[in-house]
Amino acid sequence: MNETLAEEILDKLKNGELNEYKIQKEEFMVFRKVLVAREDFKHFRGIARHKGEVIYQYIQEARS
């Protein structure tokens, strides 16, 4: 995972091309760095899973 790929994945989630995307533990730090730098950061929901996996989804209404 690199920052360009992370940005592409986040854009696809936002545009509805993907419903969700699973990030492995090894990819998390790069992905998160790109995610928190976005203006629409609060529209993404991360659901923690076993062994450090996180499933990300885009939600229409921003989290508080």
N, C-alpha and C positions, 0 to 999 in steps of 0.2 A: 504494500500500500504506500502510495506517495500522495503528496498534497493535491496534485492535479486530479488523480483518480478519486480522491475523497470529495473534491469539489464537484466533479461530474456526478457522483452518486447522490450527493445532497441536492443538486439541481434536478435530477431525475425523480427523487422523492417529492420535491416541491411541485414539479410539473405533472405529477400523477403517473409518470411512466413506470414507477416502482411503487408498490404498496408499502413495502418494508424492506430493510436490508440488514443482514446479520453481520456484525463485526466480531472478529475473533480477538482474543486477549492481546495477541501480538500486534494487531493493527490499531488498537484503541487509542493510543497516545497521539498518533499522527492524525487520525480521524477527528478526534476531539479538538485538537489544535485548530483545525480548519473550521469545524463546527462553531466553536465559541467566538470566532472572529467574524461570523456572518451577522448581518443586521436582523435576519429572521431566525436567529438562534432559538428564541422562545417558542417557535412553531414546531420544533422537533422534540419528539418524545423518545427517550431511551428506556428500554425494558431490559433489566438485567436478567441473565440466565445463568445456568451452571457453568463452571469452569471459566469464568471471565467473559463469556459471550454477552453481547448487547444487541438487541434488535431495535433499530431506529425506524420511526414512522414520522410522517409529516402530518400535523393537525392544523386545521383552518384557523382555529381560535388560539391565540398565543397564551401560553402558560403565564401565571402571575409570578 
